[in-house]
Amino acid sequence: MNFETFITCAVTGSGATADKHPHLPITPAQIADAAIEAARAGAAIAHIHVRDPETGKGSRDVALYREVVERVRASDTDVVINLTAGMGGDIVFGPGETPLPLDPAGTDMVGPMERLAHVQELLPEICTLDCGTMNFAESDYVMTNTPGMLRTMAAEVQRLGVRPELEVFDTGHLVFVKEMIRDGLLDDPVMIQLCMGIPYGAPDDPLTTMAMVHQLPPGAIFSGFSIGRNQLPFVAMAALAGGNVRVGLEDNLYLGRGQFATNGQLVERAVQILTGMGARILGPAEVREKLKLKKR
């Protein structure tokens, strides 16, 4: 059991959920407000994607990130800013016997430096690196992160002095994390997010989860989450396994059956679960010290 736990809130994500929740944060102002709401409820870290304000679809527009970050930094609420660097690796093949040309509506594939443009400009304390390529929930969609791309991105993030949060969706991703540690691309402390229950990555059952935990590099600081209805039970699972937790509307839209959640409510429920288990919730300043973060 981890009795000193920090909470990350993933406030919006980039998935096709804008029409599935009446109050999903979409505009920069809404996303910034959601991050602040989560922090006031007890989250030390806000994990941030941005969306096109007109369509609600995930975006990697630097101007949108800039507005969100500036709003959060200008607020009177402290929170560690964690920006995704997972956008720009989407490949959608054509159907059936015609995989090429790629589907232009869903494909967004750019180079590693372009994927980090917002990180280079805004210098968040943390940014994510998805540590492998995988089939990701949809029939012809591939989340693409080759070893070459990831090594380039890890080297640049290291140069910038930003802490990478290593998104691990399966055991093979941990193999690659250990290779990057061996090659000097990751500084201590290594920060890992175990992303469980996502088709077609590692399932979120306890045995698989503990198998992942037992494969973590020595000294790694990790969080864990699951999606949908298992998000809140996984708060207890992650803490019991020795880790920290993540909740938020990126991964789950509901507080209970038929009851839409807010990010603040999901964080409040995580606080309730953890404190009921005897844990103390760490604040942003303590997390910065624990993870050796650079606040800008």
ZIBEL-V513759 format. One line per field, one symbol per residue. psi: psi as a letter, one per 30 degrees, with the letter a starting at -180 (. if undefined). burial: b if it has 16 or more other ideal C-beta (glycine too) atoms within 10 Angstrom, else e. A space follows every 50 residues. Layout:
psi->???
burial->???
This chain:
psi->kjfjklkkjjfeaglifegfkfgkkeleeeeeeeeeeeeffgkfkjkkll ljfefflklgjeeeeeeeeeeefflgkkkkkjkkgflggkkjlllbgifk lljfefkijlleeefgeeeeefileklljjhlklkielegkkjjileeee eeeeeeeeefgkjkjjjjflefeeeeeeeeeeggfklkkkkkjjjlgkki aklgleeeefeeefgkkkfkkllklllbffeeefeeeeeefgallkllfe fkfkeajgjklleeeeeeeeeeeeeffglkkkleeeeeeeghljk.
burial->ebeebbbbbbbbbbbebbeeeeebbbbbebbbbbbbbbbbbbbbbbbbbb bebeebebbbbbebbebbbebbeeeeebbbbbbbbbbbbbbbbeeeeeee eebeeebbeeebeebbbbbeebbbbbbbbbbbbbebeeeebbbbbeeebb bbbbebbbebebbbbbbbbbeebbebbbebbeeebbeeebbbbbbbbbee bbebeeebbeebbeebbeebbbbbbbbeebbbebbbbbbebbbbbbbbbb bbbbeeeeeebbbbbbbbbbbebbeeeebebbbbeebbebbebeee
